[in-house]
Amino acid sequence: MADTISFTVAHRGVQHRLSVLPDSTLADLHATLEELTTVPPSMQKLLYKNSPKGPHDEMTLQEAGLREGTKVQMVGSTLQELDGLQAKEAEERKRNRILRERALKAPAKMRSTGTASTSDHLYRFHELIPLPHLPNPDSALTVLRRLANDKAIRHVMQAHKFTVGILTELDPRERPDLLGLNTNQGQEIKLRLRTDSYDGFRVYSQVRRTLCHELAHNVFGPHDNDFKELNSQLNREVAEFERAAAEGTHRLHGGDMYEPEALENDALTSHVLGGGSRSSNSDSVEERRPRMLAAALSRLQKEEEELENSCGTAGPAGTT
């Protein structure tokens, strides 16, 4: 079969070996993959080396860069999975709508006092939407829920009266230059949750730091001094909230366990080079603290510079 090209398409750990005519179109390939995986063509995303930007269904496989031995990774959800996710999202939207209506119908006096129950309804993320065409949307929804229910984030949102309509995710392949994006000062916030290859999720603390950055864009657009001051304040308030929890019972009333900051762990467990496992009197925790603080500030400054360069709301990434 010299007149055909053979390649493999992997989907959720299953390898599909295909032999097709080189002048077959992408539409033909999508139809074949639908038969094999039950993923509809509109939900299929093909990832491979030198794949073209903006491919269209009438493009031949040769024009699309598919060659003998090409390894293709396909991502996408079946209609059954999509229906289940949409049903969950519809139920979530219904619940959120009822809560919003109840909050708006509450007496004016109650709304103005900012009671805990009222602020919980108003100053929060009203919808959580993962990208259904990416692998494991339920896992992405779990991350979004963890962010939305993070007690330190909820504390910051209520303290600053932040409201966000939609919290969702960015597709790493579609916008590899971005880590976060805030649209219309909180109408929608998008975060990079996943690794570039879709095989896992980014470190939670890094995603949460990006979220704080994008929440600051609810107030200020450009990365000017006002923005940087607010962004630093939000991160400081998150750290102070968790530190207060850690110094208490290590467990808040909702049952969420907060992990100590890596910096605090270093203060308790670091070793002196050339010495034993316990610090000497000449290098106590109090004496090491200024050095640790300086190192932490330097690290945070570098992280913030990276965030500014990867923010779609303002800065270089936002001009595209």
JOTA-V118747 format. One record per residue. RES is the residue in one small letter. NEAR is the number of other ideal C-beta (glycine too) atoms within 12 Angstrom. D_CENTER is the distance of its C-alpha to the mean C-alpha in Angstrom with 1 decimal. Layout:
RES_NEAR_D_CENTER ; RES_NEAR_D_CENTER
This chain:
m_11_45.5 ; a_9_45.5 ; d_12_44.6 ; t_18_41.2 ; i_27_38.0 ; s_23_36.1 ; f_33_32.5 ; t_24_30.0 ; v_35_26.9 ; a_27_24.6 ; h_29_22.7 ; r_22_21.2 ; g_11_23.7 ; v_16_26.7 ; q_17_28.5 ; h_27_30.3 ; r_19_33.2 ; l_34_34.3 ; s_22_37.4 ; v_32_37.7 ; l_20_39.8 ; p_25_38.4 ; d_19_39.2 ; s_27_37.1 ; t_24_34.4 ; l_31_30.7 ; a_21_31.6 ; d_24_33.9 ; l_39_31.3 ; h_34_28.7 ; a_21_31.6 ; t_27_32.4 ; l_34_28.9 ; e_24_28.8 ; e_16_32.0 ; l_24_30.6 ; t_32_27.2 ; t_20_27.6 ; v_33_24.4 ; p_23_25.6 ; p_26_25.8 ; s_19_23.6 ; m_30_20.7 ; q_33_21.5 ; k_32_19.6 ; l_40_21.7 ; l_30_20.5 ; y_26_23.3 ; k_16_24.9 ; n_16_26.2 ; s_24_24.8 ; p_18_25.8 ; k_12_23.7 ; g_10_24.2 ; p_26_26.3 ; h_14_28.6 ; d_21_30.3 ; e_16_33.7 ; m_24_32.9 ; t_23_34.8 ; l_37_33.2 ; q_22_35.0 ; e_20_33.7 ; a_34_30.1 ; g_23_30.7 ; l_37_31.1 ; r_20_33.9 ; e_19_35.7 ; g_15_33.6 ; t_28_30.2 ; k_23_27.4 ; v_35_24.9 ; q_30_21.6 ; m_37_21.0 ; v_34_17.9 ; g_34_18.3 ; s_32_19.1 ; t_26_22.6 ; l_19_24.0 ; q_16_24.6 ; e_26_21.0 ; l_25_20.0 ; d_16_22.7 ; g_18_21.6 ; l_29_18.0 ; q_20_19.5 ; a_15_21.9 ; k_25_19.4 ; e_26_17.6 ; a_16_21.1 ; e_16_22.1 ; e_26_19.1 ; r_20_20.1 ; k_16_23.7 ; r_18_23.1 ; n_28_21.2 ; r_17_24.0 ; i_16_26.6 ; l_22_25.1 ; r_23_24.9 ; e_13_28.5 ; r_19_29.7 ; a_26_28.3 ; l_16_30.0 ; k_14_33.2 ; a_22_33.4 ; p_13_36.4 ; a_11_35.9 ; k_10_37.0 ; m_19_34.3 ; r_20_31.6 ; s_12_33.0 ; t_13_33.2 ; g_19_29.4 ; t_18_29.9 ; a_15_27.2 ; s_18_27.1 ; t_26_27.1 ; s_26_24.4 ; d_26_22.1 ; h_30_22.6 ; l_29_22.3 ; y_31_19.8 ; r_35_16.6 ; f_37_13.9 ; h_32_16.3 ; e_31_14.3 ; l_38_11.2 ; i_34_11.0 ; p_38_9.2 ; l_37_10.8 ; p_34_14.1 ; h_30_15.3 ; l_40_12.8 ; p_36_14.0 ; n_26_13.6 ; p_34_12.0 ; d_22_13.2 ; s_22_11.2 ; a_37_7.9 ; l_30_9.8 ; t_20_10.7 ; v_34_7.4 ; l_38_7.1 ; r_24_10.8 ; r_27_10.7 ; l_42_8.9 ; a_33_11.4 ; n_24_14.2 ; d_35_13.8 ; k_28_17.3 ; a_39_16.8 ; i_42_14.3 ; r_32_16.7 ; h_30_19.6 ; v_35_18.3 ; m_37_17.7 ; q_26_21.2 ; a_22_22.8 ; h_26_21.8 ; k_19_22.0 ; f_35_18.5 ; t_30_17.9 ; v_39_14.9 ; g_25_15.8 ; i_29_12.7 ; l_46_9.0 ; t_37_7.4 ; e_42_5.2 ; l_37_6.9 ; d_28_9.4 ; p_31_10.0 ; r_25_13.6 ; e_25_14.2 ; r_24_12.9 ; p_19_12.9 ; d_23_13.9 ; l_35_10.8 ; l_40_7.9 ; g_44_7.9 ; l_37_10.5 ; n_40_12.6 ; t_23_15.3 ; n_16_18.6 ; q_21_17.9 ; g_30_15.6 ; q_22_16.5 ; e_29_12.9 ; i_47_9.7 ; k_38_7.1 ; l_50_3.9 ; r_42_3.9 ; l_43_2.7 ; r_33_6.5 ; t_18_9.6 ; d_21_11.9 ; s_17_14.2 ; y_32_12.1 ; d_19_13.9 ; g_17_11.3 ; f_29_8.0 ; r_29_7.5 ; v_18_9.4 ; y_23_8.3 ; s_27_10.5 ; q_28_9.1 ; v_33_5.6 ; r_38_8.1 ; r_38_10.4 ; t_42_8.4 ; l_48_8.2 ; c_44_11.9 ; h_44_12.6 ; e_49_11.5 ; l_46_13.5 ; a_42_16.4 ; h_41_16.4 ; n_33_17.6 ; v_25_20.8 ; f_26_21.2 ; g_23_20.3 ; p_19_21.7 ; h_28_20.8 ; d_17_24.2 ; n_11_25.7 ; d_17_25.0 ; f_30_21.3 ; k_26_21.3 ; e_16_23.4 ; l_29_21.2 ; n_42_18.0 ; s_24_20.0 ; q_22_21.3 ; l_36_18.0 ; n_34_17.0 ; r_22_20.6 ; e_28_20.7 ; v_35_17.7 ; a_29_19.6 ; e_19_22.8 ; f_29_21.7 ; e_32_20.6 ; r_20_23.8 ; a_18_25.9 ; a_27_24.6 ; a_23_25.1 ; e_13_28.6 ; g_13_29.5 ; t_13_29.2 ; h_17_25.8 ; r_15_24.9 ; l_21_24.3 ; h_10_26.0 ; g_15_23.1 ; g_12_23.3 ; d_21_19.9 ; m_15_20.6 ; y_30_19.3 ; e_21_19.2 ; p_20_21.4 ; e_26_20.0 ; a_20_20.8 ; l_28_23.2 ; e_23_25.2 ; n_13_25.4 ; d_21_26.9 ; a_23_29.4 ; l_19_30.6 ; t_16_30.7 ; s_24_31.3 ; h_15_34.6 ; v_18_37.1 ; l_9_37.7 ; g_7_41.1 ; g_13_41.3 ; g_10_40.8 ; s_10_37.9 ; r_14_39.1 ; s_22_39.1 ; s_16_42.5 ; n_11_43.9 ; s_10_43.5 ; d_20_39.8 ; s_16_38.6 ; v_21_35.2 ; e_14_36.3 ; e_17_37.4 ; r_24_34.2 ; r_20_32.0 ; p_14_32.6 ; r_19_31.7 ; m_24_28.5 ; l_18_27.6 ; a_14_28.5 ; a_19_26.3 ; a_24_23.3 ; l_18_23.9 ; s_14_24.2 ; r_20_20.9 ; l_28_19.0 ; q_18_20.8 ; k_14_19.8 ; e_26_16.1 ; e_29_16.5 ; e_19_18.4 ; e_24_15.7 ; l_40_13.2 ; e_31_16.0 ; n_22_16.7 ; s_35_13.1 ; c_42_12.8 ; g_34_13.8 ; t_39_15.3 ; a_30_18.0 ; g_30_19.4 ; p_18_20.1 ; a_24_17.0 ; g_25_17.6 ; t_12_21.1 ; t_13_20.4
